[in-house]
């Protein structure tokens, strides 16, 4: 990591990478000028296939918000009509039915609307990750989040499973759309994996159009403050030891073993713009000695997740099981070393916005990197080198322009068309349809808006779709990849 940090601030290398990136952009523009009509004619000659019936994968979408707001509203209304007397919550030792929960809020099914649900991101969420997280609570009530979009609750995640299965049915009906949904493992206790697997298997939450990723929120500081964990080592053991046990003795963990067959890899999630009080280096304490209440830095989380995954993957490979990849949220905000860490250990990353700053004032290494208010001087000078490295290594970048537009970067400043023209491995994804999308097909909505705003050709759209399939964890039997002529 020290070598890479030194490399990306080297003046001659910055100039070289800047020129190479400009060359790639200009070469693509020349290609468009010379061959655009030929490409269009060639596409028209392809029998049967067009953009609507080529396979597309939503490579970055969270299960807890994979439905749109209208879908969630209709489901809650149905539940209020059919399951009013079902016990769904325990408050201070007292059991509450769904009817009693809504009575405490002075709400009826008739009163509910998309506006009262209030789960859609708005102008107030820009650069306010806390307000964005609060949008996961329907009507602003964490009780409803627990009842309807959690896997571990009084009803054993029944409602959440039904919503997921309805989303899966929509994907199967569209036939050519697939998704990699993210579920959370927090690392607070050893039995989280078994509970999650039991939920998935007992409710038969399975579809040929869906694979799973497991996201680990970087919330050790909160668990430590609440005395739920003694040190960071305990969190790592809660995350990885059950996986070793299920790999060595699958018969003792049949549900977890079955669930892991449909898990592609791991994600690391949280607000990247949080200030970090520690730099990960040789002097950093080992996980067993990390007992302070400050959160470990981003690089610390990624390194120990990667190190444990590599050992686990060797074991699973020897046992004849499939392996996992690391695909973290990376480069949405925060310092540049997040992208350096992601480059070293990740198969793909999500967002990657901070790679965009080749120059802020027309020269390589100038300007600011974050585009925030106030701008942060920690991100820009290294971006041309990192962007070129990501291009050379073809590390996948799952980008979500509508999500970024509500949180960190306005749509017209999003670098996706620039990345695509330079040949970076980019795909379009939805992130959180509950917060950002309006239609029944959020992935098509994402493609539609991107195509109209950036005037993408049908060939560009198909390349983005092809990239999404290549980046995904679907097996080769499921994802036939046509080769380019």
C-alpha positions in Angstrom: 0.0 0.0 0.0 2.9 2.4 0.8 4.3 1.6 -2.7 1.0 2.4 -4.4 0.6 5.6 -2.4 4.1 6.7 -3.4 3.4 5.7 -7.0 0.2 7.7 -7.4 1.8 11.0 -6.3 4.8 10.6 -8.6 4.8 13.6 -11.0 6.0 11.9 -14.2 3.6 9.0 -13.6 0.7 11.4 -13.1 1.5 13.2 -16.4 1.8 9.9 -18.2 -1.5 8.5 -16.9 -3.3 11.8 -17.6 -2.1 11.7 -21.2 -3.0 8.0 -21.6 -6.5 8.7 -20.3 -6.9 11.6 -22.6 -5.7 9.5 -25.5 -8.3 6.8 -24.6 -11.1 9.4 -24.5 -10.1 10.9 -27.8 -9.6 7.5 -29.5 -13.2 6.6 -28.5 -14.6 9.9 -29.9 -12.7 9.2 -33.2 -14.2 5.7 -33.2 -17.7 7.1 -32.7 -17.2 9.7 -35.5 -16.0 7.1 -38.0 -18.1 4.0 -37.1 -21.3 5.0 -35.3 -23.5 4.3 -38.4 -21.7 1.1 -39.1 -22.3 -0.1 -35.5 -26.0 0.8 -35.8 -26.3 -1.1 -39.1 -24.5 -4.1 -37.7 -26.8 -4.2 -34.6 -29.9 -4.1 -36.8 -28.7 -7.2 -38.6 -28.6 -9.3 -35.4 -31.7 -11.5 -35.4 -34.0 -11.5 -32.4 -31.7 -9.7 -30.0 -32.1 -6.1 -29.0 -31.5 -4.1 -25.8 -34.7 -5.4 -24.1 -33.9 -9.1 -24.5 -30.2 -9.2 -23.7 -29.3 -10.2 -20.1 -28.6 -7.4 -17.6 -27.5 -7.8 -14.0 -28.2 -5.3 -11.2 -24.7 -5.6 -9.7 -25.4 -3.3 -6.7 -28.7 -3.5 -5.0 -29.6 -3.8 -1.3 -32.3 -6.4 -0.4 -33.9 -4.2 2.2 -34.8 -1.6 -0.4 -35.1 -3.7 -3.6 -38.8 -2.9 -4.0 -40.1 0.5 -5.0 -42.1 2.7 -2.6 -45.5 1.8 -4.2 -44.7 -1.9 -3.9 -43.9 -1.5 -0.2 -47.0 0.6 0.4 -49.3 -2.0 -1.3 -47.7 -4.8 0.7 -48.2 -3.0 4.0 -51.8 -2.3 3.2 -52.4 -5.9 2.3 -50.8 -7.0 5.6 -53.0 -4.6 7.5 -56.1 -6.1 5.9 -55.1 -9.8 6.2 -52.9 -10.1 9.3 -54.2 -7.4 11.7 -54.4 -9.8 14.7 -50.9 -11.4 14.1 -48.4 -10.7 16.9 -45.6 -8.9 15.1 -43.7 -7.0 17.8 -42.7 -7.2 21.5 -42.5 -3.9 23.4 -41.1 -3.9 26.9 -42.1 -7.6 27.3 -45.6 -7.0 26.0 -46.7 -8.6 22.7 -48.3 -6.3 20.1 -50.4 -7.2 17.1 -50.1 -5.4 13.8 -53.4 -3.6 14.6 -52.0 -2.4 17.9 -48.8 -1.2 16.3 -50.7 1.0 13.8 -53.1 2.2 16.5 -50.2 3.6 18.5 -49.3 5.6 15.4 -53.0 6.7 14.9 -52.9 5.2 11.3 -55.3 3.1 9.3 -54.8 1.4 5.9 -56.9 4.2 4.3 -54.5 6.9 5.7 -51.4 5.4 4.2 -49.9 6.9 1.1 -46.6 7.1 -0.6 -46.2 10.6 1.0 -46.9 9.3 4.6 -44.6 6.4 4.0 -41.8 8.9 3.3 -39.1 6.5 2.2 -38.0 8.3 -0.9 -34.7 10.3 -0.9 -35.2 14.1 -1.4 -33.1 17.2 -1.6 -32.5 17.0 2.2 -30.5 13.8 1.9 -27.7 15.4 -0.2 -24.4 15.0 1.8 -26.6 13.8 4.7 -26.0 10.0 5.0 -27.8 10.1 8.4 -31.0 11.3 6.8 -30.7 8.8 4.0 -30.4 6.0 6.5 -33.5 7.3 8.3 -35.4 6.8 5.0 -35.3 3.1 5.6 -37.9 3.6 8.4 -41.4 3.7 6.8 -43.4 6.6 8.3 -40.2 7.4 10.2 -40.8 4.5 12.6 -38.0 2.0 13.2 -40.7 -0.5 14.4 -42.1 -0.8 10.8 -38.6 -1.3 9.5 -38.1 -4.2 11.9 -41.5 -5.7 11.1 -41.4 -5.5 7.3 -37.8 -5.4 6.1 -35.8 -7.4 8.6 -35.0 -11.1 8.5 -34.8 -11.5 12.3 -37.9 -10.4 14.1 -41.1 -11.6 15.9 -42.5 -13.1 12.7 -39.2 -14.7 11.6 -38.8 -12.3 8.6 -42.0 -13.6 7.0 -43.2 -10.3 5.6 -39.7 -9.4 4.2 -39.5 -12.8 2.6 -42.8 -12.3 0.8 -41.8 -8.9 -0.5 -38.5 -10.4 -1.8 -40.3 -13.2 -3.5 -42.6 -10.7 -5.2 -39.5 -8.8 -6.5 -38.1 -12.2 -7.7 -41.3 -13.0 -9.5 -41.1 -9.6 -11.3 -37.5 -10.4 -12.4 -38.5 -13.9 -13.6 -41.4 -12.4 -15.5 -39.1 -9.9 -17.2 -36.8 -12.9 -17.9 -33.7 -11.0 -18.9 -33.1 -9.0 -15.7 -31.1 -10.4 -12.8 -30.0 -9.0 -9.5 -27.4 -9.6 -6.8 -29.2 -8.7 -3.6 -27.2 -7.7 -0.5 -28.1 -9.0 3.0 -26.4 -7.9 6.2 -24.3 -9.8 8.7 -23.3 -7.5 11.5 -20.8 -9.6 13.5 -22.5 -9.0 16.9 -23.1 -12.6 17.7 -22.0 -16.1 16.5 -25.5 -17.3 15.5 -26.3 -14.5 12.9 -25.3 -16.7 9.9 -27.5 -19.6 11.0 -30.5 -17.3 11.6 -30.0 -15.7 8.1 -29.7 -19.1 6.4 -32.7 -20.4 8.3 -34.8 -17.5 7.0 -33.6 -18.0 3.4 -34.2 -21.7 3.4 -37.5 -21.9 5.4 -39.1 -19.2 3.3 -37.7 -20.6 0.1 -36.3 -17.2 -0.9 -34.7 -18.5 -4.1 -34.7 -17.6 -7.8 -32.6 -18.4 -10.8 -32.5 -14.6 -11.5 -31.1 -13.7 -8.1 -27.8 -14.3 -6.3 -26.8 -13.0 -2.8 -24.0 -10.9 -1.5 -23.4 -10.5 2.2 -22.7 -6.9 3.4 -20.8 -6.2 6.6 -21.6 -2.7 8.0 -18.5 -1.0 9.5 -20.2 -0.3 12.8 -17.7 -1.7 15.3 -17.6 1.6 17.2 -21.3 1.4 17.9 -21.2 -2.2 19.1 -18.2 -1.5 21.3 -19.8 1.6 22.9 -22.9 -0.6 23.7 -20.6 -3.3 25.2 -21.8 -5.8 22.7 -18.2 -6.7 21.6 -15.0 -6.8 23.6 -12.6 -6.2 20.7 -12.5 -6.3 16.8 -11.2 -9.9 16.9 -14.6 -10.9 18.3 -16.4 -9.3 15.4 -14.2 -11.1 12.9 -14.8 -14.4 14.6 -18.6 -13.9 14.6 -18.4 -13.2 10.9 -16.0 -15.9 9.7 -15.9 -18.8 12.2 -19.5 -20.0 11.3 -18.3 -20.2 7.6 -15.3 -22.3 8.5 -17.6 -24.6 10.5 -20.1 -24.9 7.7 -17.3 -25.6 5.2 -15.6 -28.3 7.3 -18.8 -29.9 8.6 -21.6 -29.1 6.1 -23.9 -31.8 7.6 -23.9 -30.0 10.9 -25.0 -26.8 9.3 -27.2 -27.9 6.4 -29.2 -24.7 6.0 -26.1 -22.5 6.1 -24.3 -24.8 3.6 -27.3 -24.6 1.2 -27.5 -20.8 1.6 -23.8 -20.3 0.9 -24.2 -22.1 -2.4 -26.1 -19.0 -3.6 -23.8 -16.4 -2.1 -21.3 -14.7 -4.4 -19.2 -12.7 -2.0 -18.9 -10.0 0.6 -19.5 -6.2 0.6 -18.3 -3.6 3.1 -20.8 -0.8 3.7 -21.1 2.5 5.6 -20.7 6.2 5.1 -17.3 6.7 3.6 -17.2 10.4 4.4 -16.9 9.7 8.2 -13.6 11.1 9.5 -11.0 8.4 10.3 -8.9 9.0 13.4 -6.4 6.2 12.7 -4.1 5.4 9.8 -3.7 1.7 9.0 0.0 0.8 9.1 2.5 -1.5 10.8 1.9 0.2 14.2 -1.9 -0.5 14.1 -3.0 -2.8 16.9 -4.0 -6.4 16.0 -7.8 -7.1 16.0 -7.5 -8.7 19.5 -6.0 -5.6 20.8 -8.4 -3.1 19.2 -10.5 -2.4 22.3 -10.9 1.3 21.9 -14.3 2.8 21.0 -13.0 4.5 17.8 -13.9 2.8 14.6 -11.0 1.1 12.7 -10.2 2.8 9.4 -11.6 1.6 6.1 -8.4 -0.1 5.1 -8.3 -2.0 8.3 -11.7 -3.5 7.7 -10.9 -4.4 4.1 -7.6 -6.0 4.9 -9.0 -8.3 7.6 -12.0 -9.2 5.6 -9.8 -10.0 2.6 -7.2 -12.0 4.7 -10.0 -14.1 6.3 -11.7 -14.7 2.9 -8.5 -15.9 1.2 -7.9 -18.6 3.9 -11.6 -19.5 3.7 -11.5 -19.7 -0.1 -8.5 -22.0 0.0 -10.3 -24.3 2.4 -13.5 -24.2 0.3 -11.6 -24.9 -2.9 -10.0 -28.0 -1.4 -13.4 -29.2 -0.2 -14.8 -28.7 -3.7 -17.1 -25.8 -2.9 -17.3 -22.4 -4.7 -15.4 -19.4 -3.4 -16.2 -15.8 -2.5 -15.0 -12.4 -3.8 -14.8 -9.1 -2.1 -16.9 -6.3 -3.7 -17.0 -3.4 -1.3 -18.6 0.1 -1.5 -15.5 2.2 -2.4 -14.7 5.7 -3.6 -18.1 7.2 -3.1 -16.6 9.7 -0.7 -13.7 10.0 1.8 -9.9 9.9 1.3 -8.0 8.4 -1.6 -6.6 5.4 0.3 -10.1 3.8 0.1 -9.6 3.4 -3.6 -6.1 2.2 -3.1 -7.3 -0.5 -0.7 -10.1 -1.4 -3.1 -7.6 -1.8 -6.0 -5.4 -4.2 -4.0 -8.1 -6.6 -2.6 -11.4 -6.2 -4.6 -12.8 -8.0 -7.5 -15.3 -5.2 -8.1 -16.2 -2.0 -6.3 -19.4 0.0 -6.0 -19.6 3.7 -6.9 -15.9 4.7 -7.6 -16.8 8.4 -8.0 -13.5 9.7 -6.7 -11.6 8.2 -9.6 -13.2 10.9 -11.8 -10.9 13.8 -10.9 -8.2 13.6 -13.6 -7.8 17.3 -13.2 -9.7 20.1 -11.6 -8.0 23.0 -13.5 -7.0 21.4 -16.8 -3.7 19.9 -15.7 -3.0 16.4 -14.2 -3.0 16.5 -10.5 -4.8 19.8 -10.1 -8.0 20.8 -8.4 -10.0 19.1 -5.8 -11.1 15.5 -5.5 -14.3 15.1 -3.6 -16.6 17.8 -5.1 -17.9 18.3 -1.6 -18.5 21.5 0.3 -16.0 22.4 1.4 -13.8 20.4 -1.1 -11.3 18.0 0.4 -7.7 18.3 -0.8 -7.0 14.7 -0.2 -8.4 13.1 -3.3 -7.6 14.8 -6.6 -3.8 14.7 -7.2 -3.7 10.9 -7.2 -6.8 10.2 -9.4 -5.2 10.0 -12.9 -2.9 7.2 -11.8 -5.6 5.3 -9.9 -8.1 5.7 -12.7 -5.5 4.3 -15.2 -4.7 1.4 -12.8 -8.4 0.5 -12.6 -8.5 0.6 -16.4 -5.5 -1.7 -16.8 -6.7 -4.2 -14.2 -10.3 -4.0 -15.5 -11.6 -3.9 -12.0 -15.4 -3.7 -12.2 -17.1 -0.5 -11.0 -20.9 -0.8 -10.3 -22.2 2.8 -10.7 -25.5 4.2 -9.5 -26.0 7.7 -10.9 -29.5 8.2 -9.5 -28.3 7.2 -6.0 -25.3 9.5 -6.3 -27.5 12.3 -7.5 -29.4 12.2 -4.2 -26.4 11.7 -1.9 -23.0 12.9 -3.2 -22.8 14.1 -6.8 -25.4 15.7 -9.1 -26.3 13.6 -12.2 -24.7 15.8 -14.8 -21.3 15.6 -13.0 -21.3 11.8 -12.8 -18.3 10.3 -14.5 -19.9 7.2 -15.9 -19.9 8.2 -19.6 -16.3 9.3 -19.2 -15.3 6.0 -17.6 -17.1 4.1 -20.4 -15.4 6.0 -23.2 -12.0 5.3 -21.6 -12.7 1.5 -21.4 -13.1 1.1 -17.6 -15.2 -1.9 -16.7 -18.4 0.0 -15.6 -22.0 -1.1 -15.2 -25.3 0.5 -14.2 -27.0 -0.5 -11.0 -29.9 0.8 -8.9 -28.5 0.7 -5.3 -31.8 1.4 -3.5 -34.9 1.3 -5.6 -37.0 2.1 -2.5 -35.3 5.5 -2.2 -34.5 6.4 -5.8 -36.8 4.8 -8.3 -40.5 5.0 -9.2 -41.2 2.2 -11.7 -41.7 -1.6 -11.4 -38.4 -2.1 -13.3 -35.8 0.1 -11.6 -32.9 -1.3 -13.6 -34.6 -0.3 -16.8 -35.4 3.1 -15.3 -31.7 3.5 -14.6 -30.7 2.6 -18.1 -33.5 4.8 -19.6 -32.5 8.0 -17.7 -28.7 7.4 -18.4 -29.4 6.9 -22.1 -31.5 10.0 -22.4 -29.3 12.3 -20.3 -26.0 11.2 -21.8 -27.3 10.3 -25.3 -25.9 6.8 -25.2 -26.2 4.7 -28.3 -27.8 1.3 -28.2 -24.3 -0.2 -28.5 -23.2 1.7 -25.4 -26.2 0.4 -23.5 -25.5 -3.2 -24.6 -21.8 -2.8 -23.5 -22.9 -1.7 -20.1 -25.3 -4.7 -19.9 -22.5 -7.0 -21.0 -20.1 -5.6 -18.4 -22.8 -6.2 -15.7 -23.0 -9.9 -16.6 -19.2 -10.2 -16.6 -18.9 -8.5 -13.2 -21.6 -10.6 -11.7 -21.3 -13.9 -9.7 -23.7 -15.8 -11.8 -22.3 -19.1 -13.0 -21.2 -19.6 -16.7 -24.2 -22.0 -17.1 -26.6 -19.2 -16.3 -24.7 -16.4 -18.1 -23.9 -17.2 -21.7 -21.6 -14.4 -22.9 -21.5 -13.7 -26.6 -18.1 -12.8 -27.9 -17.5 -9.5 -29.7 -16.9 -10.0 -33.5 
